[in-house]
Amino acid sequence: MWFIHLAEGGAVTATATLAPARALAPDLARGAMLLAIACAHAPLFVAAVDRGPAAADGAALALYEVAVGNHARPMFAFLFGYALVQMLDRRTRGGDDPAGVRRMLRRRGGWLVVFGAVHTLVVPIDILAVYGAVSVPLIALLRVRRRTLLWTGFALLVPATLSVGMGTWTAMSQGVWTFEIGAVPPVTGDLAQVYAERLPAWAFSLLFGGVAVAPPIVFGMWAARLGVLDEPARHRTLLIRAVVATQALSVAGAVPAILVHLDVWTPASAGALWTAALLQPLTGFFGGMGLAAAIALAAIAAARSGGRTTAALQALGQRSMTFYLFQSAAFLLVFRSYGLGLQDRLGLAGAFGVAAAVWAVSLAAAEAMRRAGRRGPAEVLLRRLSYR
């Protein structure tokens, strides 16, 4: 799934048909995207993102706007949609009824909502439920033509950009950074009351979050129909053009937001502010999907050379749901007072350093699990619930 491993893990299915060899690129992309989601979430746990050296925090902000904020989410969603088509194709090739597979995928989406509801009791930054909820209606698109998928994705970009852009505009108009709006405060007082307050907000976020992730999910379905990540060498030219175009567009679209956040440029009108607020997420959709294309190009060389790093990154991608949940636990232990208590000591650059360290630990743990022949426990549980 988005950064959750929605591919089936290479296991023998209920039809006892030998599963085909797994494509390398999707797993590498899932493993790499966990670093992006760590960088997106770690700043939400610090008390003041500008606490560190100004130059370091400024550089971190530029990196966030260009490659993390409103980029990581589309990348995850793109891979989520790609995996839906992969699972449908894999099981129908094994002899399963397509309608039955679609019912299973909807059931899987429902269980992701349950997983997300539990996760939000720990940290109110869940994304599992959003992907699960939006996948239920989008499963119907697995039957439509590629052209229909493409036009549907472009049409959905309009409400998605508005949904994300409102948050960006709110931050800019208040003179704060985007991740300060969604900061995760420490839990104080009665836990039952805190959780009772979280769940309604979480349910409300399903609507806006679902609107935001729908377009890249649909584009991921379209790309899976072409097999661009399954056979990257065959689609090398398309991938190169996609990477160049999307990354140039993404960087250009992020510049106005960066200048506003760094107080280098003050928009002269409300229209200019809205333009900056909408450009960043709109171009970020393409930038995030382009990052998946870049990893697919890297997978061409990685498939030839192999190596320990490739194996570890692939192992992490195959257990991405497990280690996404691990990140939440790790951030609580690092930032909260009952752990290392770093929430009052680090700024944005320091938070990125913590994110990189947590990802590196995840990479080593996933490789150890691979060598021991152990699948991710979250993936195992979700599979059992989904397949009954």
C-alpha positions in Angstrom: 0.0 0.0 0.0 1.0 3.8 0.1 4.0 3.2 2.1 2.2 0.2 3.4 3.2 -3.0 1.8 0.1 -3.8 -0.3 1.9 -6.2 -2.5 1.3 -9.7 -1.3 4.8 -10.5 0.0 5.5 -13.2 -2.5 3.6 -15.8 -0.5 1.7 -18.7 -2.0 -2.0 -17.6 -2.4 -5.1 -19.4 -1.5 -5.2 -20.9 -4.9 -1.8 -22.6 -4.2 -0.4 -21.1 -7.5 3.3 -20.2 -7.5 3.5 -16.5 -7.4 5.7 -14.8 -10.0 8.9 -13.1 -9.1 8.5 -9.8 -7.4 9.4 -6.6 -9.3 12.3 -4.9 -7.7 11.4 -1.2 -8.3 8.1 -1.1 -6.3 9.8 -2.5 -3.2 12.8 -0.2 -3.5 10.4 2.7 -3.8 8.4 1.6 -0.7 11.7 1.3 1.3 12.9 4.8 0.2 9.6 6.4 0.8 9.8 5.5 4.5 12.6 8.0 4.7 10.4 10.7 3.2 7.5 9.9 5.6 10.0 10.0 8.5 11.1 13.4 7.5 7.5 14.5 7.1 6.5 13.3 10.6 9.5 14.0 12.7 9.1 17.8 12.7 5.6 17.4 14.1 7.1 16.2 17.4 9.4 19.1 18.1 8.4 22.1 20.1 9.9 24.8 17.9 11.1 23.9 14.4 13.3 27.1 14.3 15.3 26.2 17.4 18.4 25.1 15.6 21.0 27.1 13.6 19.2 29.4 11.2 21.2 28.3 8.1 20.7 24.6 8.8 17.0 25.0 9.5 16.6 27.2 6.3 18.3 24.5 4.2 16.1 21.8 5.8 13.0 23.9 5.0 14.0 24.2 1.4 14.5 20.4 1.2 11.2 19.8 2.9 9.3 22.0 0.4 11.1 20.5 -2.6 11.1 16.8 -1.8 9.0 16.0 1.4 6.0 18.3 2.1 3.2 17.5 -0.3 5.6 15.2 -2.2 5.9 12.2 0.1 2.1 11.7 0.3 1.6 11.5 -3.5 4.5 9.1 -3.9 2.9 6.8 -1.3 -0.5 7.1 -2.9 1.0 6.4 -6.4 2.5 3.2 -5.1 -0.7 2.3 -3.3 -2.7 2.5 -6.5 0.1 0.6 -8.4 -0.1 -2.2 -5.8 -3.9 -2.6 -6.2 -3.5 -3.4 -9.9 -0.6 -5.8 -9.1 -2.7 -7.7 -6.6 -5.7 -7.9 -8.9 -3.5 -9.2 -11.8 -1.5 -11.6 -9.6 -4.6 -13.3 -8.2 -6.6 -13.4 -11.4 -3.7 -15.0 -13.2 -3.8 -17.6 -10.5 -7.4 -18.4 -11.4 -9.3 -16.2 -8.9 -12.6 -14.5 -10.0 -11.9 -10.8 -10.6 -15.1 -9.8 -8.8 -14.0 -11.8 -5.8 -10.6 -10.2 -5.8 -12.1 -6.7 -5.9 -14.3 -7.7 -2.9 -11.2 -8.8 -1.1 -9.5 -5.5 -1.9 -12.4 -3.6 -0.5 -12.3 -5.8 2.7 -8.6 -5.0 2.9 -9.4 -1.3 2.7 -11.9 -1.6 5.5 -9.3 -3.3 7.7 -6.9 -0.5 7.0 -9.4 1.9 8.4 -9.5 -0.2 11.6 -5.7 -0.2 11.8 -5.7 3.5 11.3 -8.2 4.1 14.1 -6.0 2.1 16.5 -2.9 3.9 15.3 -4.4 7.3 15.8 -4.8 6.5 19.5 -1.1 6.4 19.7 -0.2 9.3 17.4 -2.8 11.6 15.7 -0.9 11.6 12.3 -2.4 8.4 10.9 -2.6 7.8 7.1 -3.5 4.1 7.0 -7.2 4.8 7.4 -7.2 7.4 4.7 -5.7 5.0 2.1 -8.0 2.3 3.2 -11.2 4.4 3.1 -10.4 6.0 -0.3 -9.5 2.6 -1.8 -13.0 1.2 -1.3 -14.7 3.4 -3.9 -11.7 3.6 -6.2 -11.6 -0.2 -6.5 -14.3 0.2 -9.2 -11.8 2.0 -11.4 -9.8 -1.3 -11.7 -12.2 -2.2 -14.5 -12.0 0.9 -16.6 -9.7 1.7 -19.6 -6.3 3.4 -19.2 -7.5 6.6 -20.9 -10.4 6.8 -18.4 -8.0 6.4 -15.5 -5.8 9.2 -16.8 -8.6 11.7 -17.3 -10.1 10.8 -13.9 -6.7 11.4 -12.2 -6.4 14.9 -13.8 -10.0 15.8 -12.9 -9.3 14.8 -9.2 -6.3 17.1 -9.1 -8.6 20.1 -8.8 -10.3 19.3 -5.5 -7.1 17.6 -4.2 -5.0 20.8 -4.8 -7.6 22.9 -3.1 -7.8 20.5 -0.1 -4.0 20.6 0.5 -3.6 24.2 -0.6 -6.0 25.4 2.2 -3.6 24.1 4.8 -0.6 25.6 3.0 -2.4 29.0 2.8 -3.4 28.9 6.5 0.3 28.4 7.5 1.5 31.2 5.1 -1.2 33.7 6.2 -0.3 33.1 9.9 3.4 33.4 9.3 4.2 29.9 10.5 5.6 26.8 8.8 3.3 24.2 7.5 4.2 21.5 9.9 3.6 23.8 12.9 -0.1 23.7 12.0 -0.2 19.9 12.4 2.2 19.6 15.4 1.6 16.6 17.7 1.3 17.9 21.3 2.3 15.8 24.3 -0.6 13.9 25.8 -1.6 15.4 29.1 -4.6 14.8 31.4 -7.1 12.0 31.1 -6.2 9.6 28.3 -9.8 8.7 27.7 -10.7 12.3 27.1 -7.7 12.9 24.8 -8.6 9.9 22.7 -12.3 10.9 22.6 -11.1 14.3 21.2 -8.8 12.6 18.6 -11.3 10.3 17.0 -13.7 12.9 15.7 -10.9 14.9 14.3 -9.4 11.7 12.7 -12.8 10.9 11.1 -13.0 14.4 9.7 -9.5 14.1 8.3 -10.6 11.0 6.3 -12.6 13.3 4.0 -9.9 15.8 3.3 -7.1 13.3 3.3 -9.0 11.0 0.9 -9.5 13.9 -1.5 -5.8 14.6 -1.4 -4.6 11.1 -2.1 -7.2 10.1 -4.7 -5.4 11.5 -7.8 -2.0 9.8 -7.4 -3.8 6.5 -6.5 -5.5 6.7 -9.8 -2.3 7.6 -11.6 -0.7 4.7 -9.9 -3.4 2.4 -11.4 -2.7 3.8 -14.8 1.1 3.3 -14.5 0.5 -0.3 -13.3 -1.5 -1.0 -16.4 1.6 0.0 -18.4 3.9 -1.9 -16.1 6.4 0.9 -15.8 7.7 -0.2 -12.4 7.6 -3.9 -13.2 9.7 -3.4 -16.3 11.6 -0.2 -15.9 14.2 -1.0 -18.5 11.5 -1.4 -21.1 10.1 2.1 -20.2 13.4 3.8 -19.6 12.8 6.7 -22.0 9.3 7.4 -20.5 10.8 7.3 -17.0 13.6 9.6 -17.8 11.3 12.2 -19.4 8.9 11.8 -16.4 11.7 12.4 -13.9 13.1 15.5 -15.7 9.7 17.1 -16.2 8.2 16.4 -12.8 11.2 17.4 -10.8 11.7 20.6 -12.7 8.0 21.4 -12.3 8.1 20.5 -8.6 11.1 22.7 -7.8 9.7 25.7 -9.7 6.4 25.3 -7.9 8.0 25.1 -4.5 10.1 28.3 -4.8 7.3 30.8 -4.0 6.4 28.9 -0.9 10.0 28.7 0.2 10.5 32.4 -0.2 7.4 33.2 1.8 8.3 30.8 4.7 11.8 32.3 4.8 10.5 35.9 4.8 12.3 36.6 1.6 9.2 37.5 -0.3 5.9 38.9 1.0 3.0 38.5 -1.4 1.5 41.9 -2.4 -2.0 40.6 -2.6 -4.3 37.8 -1.4 -4.3 36.4 -4.9 -0.5 36.1 -4.9 -0.5 34.3 -1.6 -3.1 31.9 -2.8 -1.1 31.3 -6.0 2.0 30.4 -3.9 -0.1 28.2 -1.6 -1.7 26.2 -4.5 1.4 25.9 -6.7 3.4 24.0 -4.1 0.9 21.1 -3.6 -0.2 21.0 -7.3 3.4 20.6 -8.5 4.2 18.5 -5.5 1.7 15.8 -6.8 3.9 15.4 -9.9 7.1 15.7 -8.0 6.1 12.9 -5.6 5.1 10.6 -8.5 8.3 11.5 -10.3 10.3 10.3 -7.3 8.9 6.9 -7.8 10.0 7.1 -11.5 13.5 8.1 -10.4 13.7 5.0 -8.1 12.5 2.8 -10.9 15.4 4.1 -13.0 17.8 3.3 -10.2 16.3 -0.2 -9.9 17.5 -0.9 -13.4 21.2 -0.7 -12.3 20.4 -2.2 -8.9 18.9 -5.3 -10.5 22.1 -5.9 -12.4 24.5 -5.2 -9.5 22.5 -6.4 -6.5 24.4 -5.9 -3.3 23.6 -5.7 0.4 22.1 -2.2 0.3 19.7 -3.2 -2.5 18.6 -6.3 -0.6 18.1 -4.3 2.7 16.1 -1.6 0.9 13.9 -4.2 -0.8 13.4 -6.0 2.5 12.3 -2.7 4.1 9.9 -2.1 1.2 8.4 -5.5 1.7 7.7 -4.7 5.4 6.8 -1.0 5.0 3.6 -1.1 7.0 5.4 -2.6 10.0 8.1 -0.1 9.9 5.8 2.8 9.3 4.1 1.9 12.6 7.6 1.5 14.1 8.4 5.1 13.3 5.6 6.4 15.4 6.8 4.4 18.4 10.4 5.5 17.8 9.5 9.2 17.6 7.5 9.0 20.9 10.5 7.5 22.6 13.0 10.0 21.1 11.0 13.2 21.5 8.7 12.7 24.6 9.8 13.4 28.2 9.3 9.7 29.1 12.0 8.9 26.6 15.0 11.0 25.5 12.9 14.2 25.7 14.4 15.9 22.6 11.3 17.8 21.6 12.6 21.0 23.3 16.2 20.6 22.1 15.9 20.2 18.3 14.8 22.3 15.4 13.9 21.3 11.8 17.4 20.2 10.8 17.7 18.1 14.0 14.3 16.5 13.4 15.5 15.5 10.0 18.6 13.9 11.6 16.3 11.9 13.9 14.2 10.8 11.0 17.3 9.6 9.1 18.5 7.7 12.2 15.1 6.0 12.7 15.0 5.0 9.0 18.5 3.6 9.2 17.5 1.5 12.2 14.5 0.3 10.2 16.7 -0.6 7.3 19.0 -2.7 9.5 16.0 -4.4 11.3 14.3 -5.2 8.0 17.4 -6.8 6.6 17.8 -8.9 9.8 14.2 -10.0 9.4 14.9 -11.0 5.8 17.8 -13.1 6.7 15.8 -14.8 9.4 13.0 -15.4 7.0 10.4 -13.4 8.9 7.7 -11.3 7.3 6.5 -8.0 8.8 3.9 -8.8 11.6 1.6 -6.0 10.5 1.6 -7.3 6.9 0.9 -10.8 8.2 -2.1 -9.7 10.3 -3.6 -7.6 7.6 -3.3 -10.4 5.1 -5.0 -12.9 7.4 -7.8 -10.5 8.1 -8.3 -9.6 4.4 -8.2 -13.1 3.0 -10.2 -14.6 5.9 
